[in-house]
């Protein structure tokens, strides 16, 4: 009786032929065939998170975050910078209003304060809505090395979502001061408005 010839997939190698692929590997074809060539089992495409987890092993992200969630002090620092920028015209208007309120132009004392309020609103809109929606960074976030991204895509959240985020921030902060402190114990260091919009603030 003759011995059947060894097939190319039975794990054996003909004499004088080098091993072309690890025997016993499922779904692995010899080099030269479509899909052939051995790939290590630990090979992962860049940017892909096979465990569907955040950088700390907790949470649920669909990809590897492009940066670590920023700490609470970084968020506070960015907010303070934006607040100073926004409040500057309002402060100037208040000073002018006080200075002329007892003089001959007292009837027009409220005008500088009104103009200052309008300028502050314009700065807020350009900085926190337009700029942050377009780039993910307000001036404060740019100076502190942080940005807002979507948890679902890792991309900028855009103008509309960012406008909703900022309006919700004012609403939640006015409704309950605890919203400002929520990142201290939150797993993803998010505020309530971050959770509603499904965004996260990460380092650049």
C-alpha positions in Angstrom: 0.0 0.0 0.0 1.3 3.4 -0.9 1.3 6.3 1.5 -0.9 9.2 0.4 1.2 12.3 -0.4 1.2 15.0 2.3 -1.1 17.9 1.5 0.0 21.5 1.9 -2.3 22.1 4.9 -1.6 19.1 7.1 1.1 20.8 9.1 4.0 19.0 7.5 6.7 20.4 5.2 8.3 18.5 2.3 12.1 17.8 2.8 14.3 20.6 1.7 11.4 23.2 1.8 11.3 25.9 4.4 8.3 26.5 6.6 6.1 29.0 4.8 3.5 29.4 7.5 3.0 28.3 11.1 1.2 24.9 11.1 -2.1 24.7 12.9 -2.9 28.3 12.4 -6.6 28.7 11.5 -7.5 30.9 8.5 -3.9 31.3 7.5 -3.0 30.7 3.8 0.5 30.3 2.4 2.2 33.4 1.0 1.4 34.0 -2.6 -2.3 33.2 -2.3 -5.0 35.8 -1.8 -5.0 36.6 1.9 -1.8 34.6 2.4 1.0 35.5 4.8 1.1 35.1 8.5 0.0 38.0 10.6 0.8 37.9 14.4 -2.3 37.5 16.5 -1.5 40.7 18.4 -1.5 42.9 15.2 -3.9 45.8 15.7 -4.6 48.6 13.3 -3.5 52.1 14.6 -6.2 54.0 16.3 -8.4 50.9 16.9 -9.3 49.8 20.4 -10.2 46.1 20.3 -11.4 46.1 23.9 -13.9 48.9 23.4 -12.5 50.6 26.5 -11.1 53.9 27.5 -7.4 54.6 28.3 -7.9 53.6 32.0 -9.6 50.3 31.2 -13.0 51.8 32.2 -15.7 53.4 30.2 -16.9 52.5 26.7 -15.3 54.2 23.7 -15.5 52.9 20.1 -11.9 53.7 19.4 -8.7 54.7 21.1 -9.1 58.3 22.3 -6.7 60.7 20.6 -5.8 62.1 24.1 -6.3 61.5 27.8 -9.3 63.1 29.4 -8.1 66.3 31.0 -8.0 66.9 34.7 -10.3 69.1 36.7 -7.8 71.9 37.2 -7.2 72.1 33.4 -10.9 72.5 32.8 -11.2 75.2 35.4 -8.1 77.0 34.0 -9.6 77.0 30.5 -13.0 78.3 31.8 -11.3 81.1 33.8 -9.4 82.3 30.7 -12.6 82.3 28.6 -14.5 84.1 31.4 -11.9 86.8 31.7 -11.9 87.4 28.0 -15.7 87.4 27.9 -16.1 89.6 30.9 -13.6 92.3 29.9 -16.0 94.5 27.9 -18.6 94.1 30.6 -16.1 95.3 33.2 -15.2 98.3 31.2 -18.9 99.2 30.7 -19.5 98.9 34.4 -16.6 101.2 35.2 -17.8 103.9 32.7 -21.4 103.6 34.0 -20.3 104.2 37.6 -18.0 107.1 36.6 -20.8 109.0 34.8 -23.7 108.1 37.0 -23.2 111.1 39.2 -22.2 113.6 36.5 -24.1 115.7 34.0 -24.6 112.7 31.7 -26.2 110.5 34.4 -29.2 109.9 32.1 -27.0 107.9 29.7 -25.2 106.0 32.5 -26.7 102.7 31.5 -25.6 102.8 27.9 -21.9 101.8 28.4 -23.1 98.8 30.5 -25.5 97.8 27.7 -22.8 98.1 25.1 -20.4 96.1 27.3 -23.0 93.4 27.7 -23.5 93.1 23.9 -19.8 93.0 23.3 -19.4 90.2 25.9 -22.1 88.2 24.3 -20.5 88.6 20.9 -17.1 87.4 22.3 -18.8 84.4 24.0 -20.4 83.5 20.7 -17.3 83.8 18.6 -15.0 82.1 21.1 -17.1 79.4 22.8 -19.5 78.6 19.9 -17.9 79.4 16.5 -14.2 78.9 17.3 -14.7 75.9 19.6 -17.2 74.3 17.2 -14.9 74.7 14.3 -11.6 73.7 15.9 -12.7 72.0 19.2 -10.8 74.7 21.1 -11.8 78.0 22.7 -9.0 80.4 23.6 -8.9 79.0 27.1 -8.8 75.4 25.8 -6.1 76.3 23.3 -3.9 77.9 26.0 -4.4 74.9 28.4 -3.8 72.2 25.8 -7.3 70.7 25.7 -10.1 70.3 23.2 -13.7 69.0 22.9 -14.3 65.9 20.8 -17.2 63.6 20.2 -17.0 60.3 22.1 -18.6 58.5 19.2 -16.3 59.7 16.4 -13.3 61.4 18.0 -13.9 64.4 15.7 -15.0 67.9 16.4 -18.6 68.1 17.5 -19.5 71.0 15.1 -21.3 74.3 15.4 -24.8 73.1 16.2 -23.8 70.6 18.9 -21.3 73.0 20.4 -24.0 75.7 20.6 -26.3 73.3 22.4 -23.4 72.3 24.7 -22.7 75.9 25.8 -26.4 76.8 26.3 -26.8 73.6 28.4 -23.7 74.6 30.4 -25.3 77.9 31.4 -28.6 76.2 32.2 -27.1 73.4 34.3 -24.7 75.8 36.1 -27.6 78.1 36.9 -29.9 75.2 37.9 -27.4 73.4 40.1 -23.8 74.4 40.9 -22.9 70.7 41.3 -22.6 70.5 37.5 -19.3 72.4 37.8 -18.0 69.8 40.3 -19.2 66.7 38.5 -15.9 65.9 36.7 -14.2 65.4 40.0 -15.8 62.0 40.5 -17.1 61.2 37.1 -15.5 58.2 35.4 -14.9 60.1 32.2 -14.5 63.5 33.9 -17.6 64.8 32.2 -20.1 67.5 33.2 -23.8 67.0 32.6 -23.7 69.0 29.4 -20.9 66.8 28.2 -23.0 63.8 28.8 -26.1 65.2 27.0 -24.0 66.2 23.9 -21.9 63.0 24.2 -18.6 64.8 24.1 -15.4 64.6 26.2 -12.6 67.1 26.8 -9.2 65.6 26.1 -5.6 66.8 26.0 -4.1 67.9 22.7 
